[in-house]
Amino acid sequence: MNKFLRYSFALLLACVGFSAQAQEQVIWQEDWSAYDATVDPATVNPGVYFFEGTVYNEDGSIKSGTKFYDANLAGGEAPELLIAKNGGSFAVNIVFEGDAPSEMTLSWKANKALTVEILDGGTVGEISNSGNDYSCPVTFVANENNSMTIKFKMAGSANARFDNAKLATGQGKKPAGLSYGTSSRTVTIGADDNVFPELQNNNNLPVTYSSSVTDVATIDADGVITLVAPGKTVIKAEFAGNDEYEAGYAQYELTVKEGADPNAKGGVNNPYTVSEALEVINALENGATTSDKFYVKGYVVGTPDIQKKDDGTFYGNANFYIADEANGTTTLYCYRLKGLENANIESEDYIKEGDKLVVVGQFQKYVKDEVVTPEVKNGNIVSIEGGGTPDPGIPTVESQPVLKFTANGQWASYTFNKADFKAAVVTGFRIEYADMTGVDQNGGTSAALFNILVNSAETHLGKDWAGNDAQVPNKTSYKNAGFTPENTVFEGDFAEFVATDDPDTTCPTIGQFALQSCASGNSVVIKKVVFILSDGSEILPEYKGDDWGGGAYTIEDVTGISNINATPNTNGAIYNLAGQRVDENYRGIVIKNGKKVMQ
């Protein structure tokens, strides 16, 4: 801490020139290291430091507002200054001796954005920040007192923590700019909705992670946290410093709570029925909310309200009712629940009437205008059965017809909606056709039997993966390639069909997949069209007919090819939510064939 605020420019000139790092000359700095929560800010450097927003008790002690704070939310070492919300401020008056420098840099640490102004003697440039580290250029304007008054103010509705303020000239090291964006977080062992703060490291600096109490939680070299036992620990990310950046760190206190007994009533393995949940909620005081979260199973009754903004985009949650029977009249309201794995809901048909769900959230006896509504809130959907959004690998098509082409230029098209396969993407395709040995193709040449087109702009407005109309680039590929009389299978990938404006460049934008016959007076039979997914499974795209025109072909088999099961082993191993293998006699939510179900 530097309490001597008179600055000699002659001293600066005498010190410059030793090294690049020595060129930085500190004019004023403050880190509050000499003060604690008992010190009245009004007694600190009176006439030089000015504090606004302090609230006092009747005995004159500090109650709240602008005060010293024994924590390091701003990112520096404790203590630090708490600047009160809605107008609290700190100001410093700096008097120069001799000629003052015209250009300086002001820097500080804060967990909230502050407004900065020069009350007298200068102007402030644009503020920039990296994490909790802020800085801005300051220009001195000569005045009668040869001084400058700088004011930091919190205009927002939350308190700000402020530390390590510095006014300097020259070039010093850059701040590391690390931040977790919070001072604390509480998580629960075994919960599926735990969210850990993410480290903001905009400068991509190498950091070392640590946990102060490894018996509570550990953290690996990549920042992945493993919960061990109930308690508290400090999670820290630290940068050692280098020639360009100062050493720095970011940390937060992690509180780990004991998880609920998964086998207890309302636990993950023993959800309440709707009737049981209503009994618990009705016993609460009006307006009361449980601190714990509970699991409830039931059927969706009525049309779910998938929440949307005015611009049509999704909020990510849904309101809906569940009951113990598919058409039950005794219902429980589920208020703004998110989707599986606490992910945002971004589809109109994510869940629908009749779906069997398990949900988790806090119970509340909500009261408004004397109307009591039992509800589940602050939670998410745990499992979906009987409809809604299919899990990866669940086909939506039951069969395909066998098609016989007899003329050049005949078309058949298929569709596939990636939105039905959340965790997989289409990477390739396979077309199975009859043995054409001896068939004279295309006037005796060895040309292919078919051209393949995807979302051709020639006659069709394509669909994006969400099923929305989207004019995509004309994608025509595999033309006259690969189909020969000697083979019965043609395989290809979709690399050439990836639209450049598709945000997910790992898969094509498929609305229509079309085959154009090149046969000239010969019979060509397509037995099956298969799409191959990134997880190795296969599905049948939906046959759409000859809606691109080009003449009629014949359908040889109206019953067609049976559906391909995208999950190879339908009787595979069963696991509980802790990852332990269980058998068919296990009761609770399990992972079976790649999806969560209740058994």
N, C-alpha and C positions, 0 to 999 in steps of 0.2 A: 504494500500500500504506500502511495506517495501523497503525503499531506502538503507538500510544498508546491504550490500551484503557480509560482512565478517561474517563468521560463526564459532562459538566456539563449538567444540565437547565436551569440558569439561562441558559447560552449559547444553548440552543435557543430559549427564550422571547424572547431579544433578537433572534434572526434571523428569526422568523416574521413574515409579513405583507407581504413585498415583492411576490410574484407567486405564481400557482398552482404554478409549477414550483419556486419557492424554498421552498415549504412542506416539501419533503422534507429531512429532516436525517439525515445518515449518522452512526450511532453507531459502527459498526465495519465495515471492509471489507478484503478480501484478494484479490489477483489473482495472487500468486506471481511477479510480474514480476522480483523481485530474485534468483531462485534458478534453478539449472539442474540437470541430471541428476547432477552431481558432489556436490551439497550433501546432507549427511546431515540428514533431517528432525528428528532428535533435537537438533540444534544450533540450530534456529530457534525463537526466543522461548521458551526453556525456562521452565517454570512457568506459561506462559500458553497456549501451543500444545502439544497432546498428540497424538502419532501412534502408531497400533498397526498391526502387520502388516508391518513392514520386515524384510527378510531380508538378512543381511550375509555377505560373503565372509570367509575366514579372516584376511585382512589388514585387515578393518574397513571395506572399501569396500562400497558398496551393490550387492547382487546382484539382488534382485527385491522384489516386494511393494510396500508403500506407499512411494512415492518421487516425486521431481519428474520431470516428463516433458516433453521438448522437442517437443511437438505440441499441436494445439488441437482434439482430438476433442470436447471439451465444448462448444465453440462460442465460447470467448473467445480472446484472443491467447495464444500460447505464451510461457513455459512454463505448465504446469498441474500439479495434484497427481493422481497415480494412487493411488486408494484400493484396497488389495488385496481380492480376492474372499474370501468366506467369513469375514467378521469384521473386515477391516481398517477403520480409522476415523481420523477427525480430530476433535479437540475444541478449543474455545476458551473461556477463562474471561474474562468481561467484568465489570469492577468499576465501578459507578456512583458518582459523587460527587454528593451532594445527593439530591433526590427523583428517582427514575427514572420514566420514563413507564410507564404500565401496559400500553399496547397498542403493539406494534411489528410490523413486517413483515420477515420473513427471506426473502431470495432468493438463488439461486445457479444456476450452469450445471452440467449433468452429462449425460453420454451414457447413463447408466443411473439407474434410480430408486434413491435412497438412503433409508434410514430416518433420521429426525431425532428426537432426544429432548433434553429439558432435564434435565440431571442434577441441577441445583440452581437454584432461583430462578424457576421459571416453568412454563408449559405450552405445548404446540404445538397449533395448530389443524390443520384439514384441508389437506393439500398439494395444490396444483393445478399443472398444467404446460401449456406450449405448446411443442412441440418439445423443445429442450434447456434451456428456461428454466423453473425451478421457483420456487415461492414458497409461503409459509404465514404465517398470523398467529401472533404470539407474545405471550403474556400474562405480564407480570412479577409474581412473587409475592415480597413483601418478606421478607427474611431477615437474619440477623445480619451477614453480610458485605456486604450490599447488592450482590450480584453474581449473575451468571447464567452457567452453563456449558452450552454447546450442543455436541452431539455428532452428527456425520454418520457413518453406518456403512453398509458394503456387505455385506448379508446373503446376497446371491446368489452364484452360482458363476462369475461373470465379474468382471474388474476394472472399476472405474468411474473415469472422468476427471472431475475436480472443479475448478471455477474461478469467479472473479468472485462470491465470497460477500459478502453485505451485510446488515447489520441496520440498519434505519432507521425513522423515524417520519414521518408526513405522507404526502402523495400525490406520487409522482414519475411519470415516464413509464413506460408499460408496456413490457416487453421485446418485441422483434419476434417472437420465437418461431419463427425459421426453423431447419430442420434437414433434413439429408439422411439421418440415421439410420445413417450409416456414415462411416468415414474414408477408405476406399479401395475401388476396384473395378477388376477386370481384365476386359477384353473383347478380342475377336479380330476383326480386319478380315474381313468377308465371312461371319462366322458367323451362323446364323439363330437362335441361342439367347442372344444378348447381352441382358442385362437391366441397364438403367441405374437408379441410385437415383432415387427420386421426391422432389421437394422437398416437405417438410411446411411449409405456409404457412397455418396455421389462421386467421390474422387477415386473410387475403386482401389482403396488402400488395403494392403494386407493387414488383417487383424487377427488377434489371438482371443479366442473365447474362453471364458471361465465361469464356473459356478462356485460361489463362496462356501456353500454347504452341499457337498456331493451326496450326502446321505438323503437329501431332499430331492435334488434334481441334478442331472449331469448334462453337459453340452459338448458335442463333438467338434472337430475342427471345421466342419461346415455349418455350425450354428444350429444343428438339430438337437432339440431338448428331449430328454427322457425323464419322465417323472418316476421317483423312487418311493417317497414316503411323504406323509403330511408334514408341513412345516414351512419355513421361509428361507429363501436364499437370494443372493444378489447375482443376477446374470450380467456379465460384463463383456464388452468387446473393446479391445485395446490396440492402439496403433503406437509403435515404438518411436516414430518420428524418422525423418530423413532430411536430406539437404534442402528439399523443397517444402515439406509440410511439417508443422509442429507435431510433437507427440500429443495424443488425445485419446479419449475413451468415451463410451456411452454405456449406461447401465440402467437397470430397473430392478425393483424388488419383486420377486415372484413368490406368491403365496400359493401353496399346494394344499388343497383340501382332500380329505378322505372321500373316496367315491362311495356312493350308496351301495348297499348290498344288492348285487344284481338279481338275487333270487327272492328278495323281499317283495311284498306286494307293492306294485308300482315301479319295481325295478325293471331293468332291461329284459330280464329273462322271465318276468312275471307281471306283464302289464295289467293295469286296471281295465275292466270293462267300462263302458260308458256309464252304466248304472252305478258301479262302484265309485267311479270318479265323481259323479254328481253327489253322492253321499258325503264324500270328503269335502267338496267345495261348499255344499250347503251348510256344513257345520262351521264354516269360517264366519268371522265378523263381516258385516257389509263393507265392501271396498277392500277387504284384506287380500293379500297375495302371499303365497307360500315362498319361502326362501329357496327351497329345494325344487328340483324338477322331477316330474314323474312321467312314466310311460303309460299310454292309453291305446287300446286297440278298438277299432270300429270300422263301419262302412260309411263311405261318403253318401250323404243324403242331399239331394238337390244339386244344382249346378254350382261348382266352386267359383268364387270371385277371384280371378287372377288379377292382382292389382296392377294398374297401368297409370302412367303419368298422362298429362294433357297432350303431350306430343306423341303418344302411342307406345312409348317404350315401357319396359317392365320395371316395376319397383323391385321385383325379386321375391315377393311373398304372395301368399294367398289367404283368403278367408273362406271357411267352409264349415259345414256341420257334419258330425259323425254320430252314428247310432249303433246299437248292438246288433240290429238286423239291417239287411240291405234296404228295406223300406220302412225302417223304424220311425216312430213319431217322437220318442223320447231322445232328445239330441243334446250334444255338447258342442259349443261353439269354439272353433279353432281360429284364433285371431292372429293374422299376419305371420303365419309360420313359413319358414323357408323350406327348401327341398331337401332331397337326400344329401347326406354328408354336409348339411347346413349350407348347401350351395344355393345360388339364386334360382328362382323359378322364372324361366324365360320362354314359356310355351303356353299357348292357350289350352292345350289338351294334356298338360303335365299330369294332372289327375282329373278324374271325371266321376260322375255319379255311379255308384255301385262298386267303386274300387275299395278293396280292403286295405286299411292303413294301420300302421303303428306310428303314433306321434309322441313327441316328448316336449315338455315345457312346464312352466310354472302354472299352478292353479290360481285363479282369481275369482272372487265373488264380486263381479263388476256391477255397480249401481249407477244408473243415470235416470233422472226424472222419476225416481222411485221404482224404476223397473230393474229387477235383478237378472243378470245374465251370467250364468256359470261359464267360464271359458278357460282355455289353455292358451298361453301367450309366451312370448320370448323363447320360442323353440323352433323345431323343424320336424319334417317328416322323416321317419326312420326306415320304413319299408312300405312298398307298394305291391299289392297283388291284385290280379283280376282285371288288369287294364292299365290305364294311365300311360306313362312313358315306358316302353319296353326297355329291358336291360340290353346291353351289348350282345349281339349274336342271336337275338330272337327274331326270326323272319316274319315278315308281314304278308307273304304270298304263299298260298297253298299249292298252286300248280301252274304249269305252263303247257300250252298245246304244242304238239309237233307240227311244224309248218312245212309245206311243200311248195317251192317256187318253180315256175315253169317258163318264165319269160324274163328278159333283161329289164331292169329298172323297177322291179317290184320292191315295196318297202314294208318293213315290219319294225315297230318301235317298242321299247321297254322303258320303264321308269324305276327310280330308286331314290328314296328320300333319306339322306344321311341323318336327319334329325331323329329318326327312329332307332339309331344305333349310336348311343351317346359316347361310348368309349372306343369305338372302332371307326376306321375310315376305309374307303374302297381303294385298293391299290392296283387291282388288276381284274381281268375277266377271262373266261374260258367259254368257247363256243364248240359244242359237240355236234357233228353232222354225219350224215351217212357216208359210207365208203363210195367214192366217186371213181374208182378205178375204171378206166375205159370210157369215161364220159368225155365227149369233145367239148371243151370249155371255150366259150367266147370265140367261136370261129376257128377252133383248132390251135389256139395259142395256149401257153402255159400260164395264162393270167389267172388271177384269183377268182373265186366264186362270188365274193362279196366285197363291197366297200363298207366301211364302218364310219359312222358320223356321230358326233356328240354335240348336242345343242347347236345344230347348224342354224345360223342366222338366215339361211336361205328362205325357209318357210315357217320358222318357229321362233317364238319368243321364249327363251330358256327359263329355267327355274334355278334359284340358288338353293343352297343346302337347307335353308329354313322353309323352302317351298314357295318363296315369294317370286313374283315375276321379276326377271332381271335380264336385260339384253346383254348377253355375253358374247365374246369374240367368236367368230365363225371357226369352229374346231372340226376339221375334216382330216382324218388320219387313217393309217393302215390301208390306204387305198390300193387295191390290186396287190395285196401282199399277204402271204401266209397260208391261204387256202389252196390246197392241192389235192388232186384225186387220190394220191397215195395215203393221205392222212385222214383221220376222223376227228381230230381235235386241233383247234387253233387257240393259242394263249397269247395274251398281250397285257401291257400295263397302261396306266392312264397318265403317264408322264407328259405326253404331248397334249393332253386335254386340260391341263391346269390353266385356268384363266389368270392373267396377270393381275387382275383387280380382285381376285379372290383372297380374302384375309387369311384363309387357311390353305396355304400353298402345299400342304402335304396330301391333299386329295382334290379330285376334280370337282368342278361345279356341274353336276349332272342333273338335268331335268329330263332329257330324252336321250336314249341310247338307241341308235337306229342301224339296221342292216339293209343295204341296198343290193339286190340281186344283180349279178353280172352274167347270169346264165343266158345263153342264147339258144332257145329251142331245146334245152335239156332240163331234166328234173334235178333239183337240188333240195335236199331235206335237212332242215335244222331241227335237231332233236332236243337241244337244251342250250340255254344261255345262263351262265353262272357268274356272279360277281364274287371276287375274292377280297376278304377283309384283312386289315393289318394284323389282326390277332391270329391269322391262319384259318379262320372259319370261312364258310361260304354261305351265300344266300341266293335265292332266285329273285331277280328283278321282276317287277310286275309287267306282264304282257299287255300292250295297249292297242294292238291292231295295226291297221294300215293307215293311220290318221295322217301320215305325211303324203299320201297319194301314191300313184304309180301303178295302179292295177291290182287285180285280186290274185292272191295265192290261195291255196287250199289248206284247211286245217285237217290234218290226218287223224288227230286224236284229241277229242274235246275234253277228255278227262285229264290228259296231259301228264307231265312229270310230277311226281310227288314232291312235297316240300323237303328241302335239305335242312337238316338240323344243324344250326351253327354252333351248338355246344356238343362236341364230340361225345362226351361221356355224361349221359343224363343221370346216371346213378353214381356220380363221383363222390369224393370225400365231402363231409359236412364239417364246418368249423363254427365255433361260437364267435362272438365279437371280440374276444380276447385273442383270437387266432389259434385256439386249442381245438384239436380234432375231437368231434363228438359223434355219437351214433344216432340212429333213428329214434331212440327212446328219449333223447334229450328234449327238454321243453324250454322254449324261449325263442328269441330271434337268432337265426343262424344264417351263414353264408353257404348257399347250396347252388351248385352249377352257376356260380358267378353272380348271384343276386341275393339280396336279403329277403328272407321269408320268415314267417312265424310257424313253428311246428309244435 
